[in-house]
Amino acid sequence: MHDLAEKNKYVGFLFMRINPEYFALGREGIHEVSAEHARDLGRFAKQLTHVVCTGVNGRYDQVTMVEADTLEEINAAATAFRMGNKARYLEIVDIVVGMKAPPRGLAKRSAQPD
């Protein structure tokens, strides 16, 4: 494992588009699909942060951030999104994975010999 990975979490960003058919389901249909989606992803609940987006060009409708100790956990969450109940309405168009950087002061201190 990478030295930083022992101390810092991996972070994955899933950039998604929502199919217009999802909105055509209406309030009750969306609630039903979303409730099943939430149950599907329950095991990742502590790792997921959803960011609902709006912007000038509308490239993404939703960004989901996954924070995990391993890359395998991020892969499992992304797979759950692609295979889950809401998958027919979501398209993951980009994924970016990185690692949280240590606080600057700590990074500098840890690089200096004791």
Salt bridges, closest charged atoms under 4 A:
ASP61 OD1 - ARG17 NH1 3.67
GLU67 OE2 - LYS100 NZ 3.00
ASP69 OD1 - LYS9 NZ 2.70
ASP94 OD2 - ARG59 NH2 3.75
